[in-house]
Every structure is written in C-alpha cells, then in structure tokens.
C-alpha cells in the first residue's frame, strides 16, 4: 500500500517523487510505462537525432490533422523513459516570458504568476556559468553553457546582429528579446535530465518504489477519491 502513486516519471513526475518521498513517513510509488534511462544515446548530446524516432523510448505521437496545414499531421515525439521528454529533448534551458505566467495567473490564480514561478526556477537551477540575480547556483538541475558551439550558430548570431537585432547573452536574464546562444541542461558535456537531477539522487530512499515498464490503464476510485490504478494485467494500490 502506498500513500501516493505518481503516474508517469517524466519531468513533473520525477520532481514530485523527490518532494513527496522527502518525508520518510510517506510511502511513494512512481510508475513509468517506459524503461530505465540506460540507453547511452540519451546521455550523449549528439545522440539527440537518433532519439527522435526510437520508439523504445519515444511515444512517437502524431497530432490530429491540422486545418491550417492543409490537414497534415505533425510528428510529436514524447519521452517514454525515466525523465520523460527531458531525456529525449534538445536540452535547451529557456524559461517562458514573464507575461506568459501572468496570463496563467489571470486564468488560474496568483500562485501561477511570474514572481512565484521565478522563485521556483531559481530554487531548482544549478547554473555553472551565471550567478547573478536571474540565476540559481545551488539547485539540483545543472545548467551550463554549450561546451562547443557550431560555427554555423555563431554565424547565425552575427547575421542577426548585422540585421540590427540586439545580441542577447542570457535569454533567462532581464530581457528575452534578441539573438544569441542558449544555455543547456548538461553536466560535464552529458545530458542532465529530470531523472538525473531529481530521481537518481533519491533512489536509495526505502519509502520510494519505482516501477518501469508498467502501463497504467485506469485510475480506480471509491466515490470521488482515487484509491489506486489499474496496470496492464495487474492492479496497484
């Protein structure tokens, strides 16, 4: 029996498992349909292209037909592995514009506003290159500059500057406008996913159970209270 069952070990699931299991009196089960993040291509940044179509660790969705694209469906990769899409994405670390979060606050309440979101960003960030008021340096999620920059990227930035776009050396700083190089969620040249940042350091906790290769088919209720989940071929509660 568990106090909490978390369905999906993606970015949010890994953070939630970390926070909930911090209380040793709470029993937590984290369930992931995919497998462990052992594929070396996950951790090698150049492996990104190979991950895009790997259906072992990628749900490989297609969107509904898009009316604005003459009915075409778009390929929509989503992670099916510990870390979820943070284990297969391009590792770009770029926050939303403050106005986006203020829009959330207007729709859902003040806790979704920029000031609250910014505080959480600073808390989770472990930036190895920037240490000003816009960045955290002691958080579990390592953020770094690119170790090697493609000459084409530098040429692109220079072309933007020559077109009178402001050069922006920090898209998570005071302004999000301009052209420049972005930071990445990498540590020592390797991908640093949500699974590496939030889950790997706590796998030793005796009150945390992680189940991989477990497809959840249904949430079970007693009245309006969720009491368990039905796995493919089994029940977990």
Secondary structure, DSSP 8 states (H G I E B T S, - for coil): --SEEEE--SHHHHHHHHHHTTSTT--EEEEESSB-S--HHHHBGGGHHHHTT-TTSB--EE---BGGGTTB--EE--B-BTTGGGGTS--EE----HHHHHHHHHHH-GGGSHHHHHHHHHHHEEESS--STT--SSSSEEEB--SS--HHHHHHHHHHHHTT--B-S-TTSS---SB---EESEETTEE--HIIIIIGGGTT-TTEEEEES--EEEEEEETTEEEEEEETTEEE-
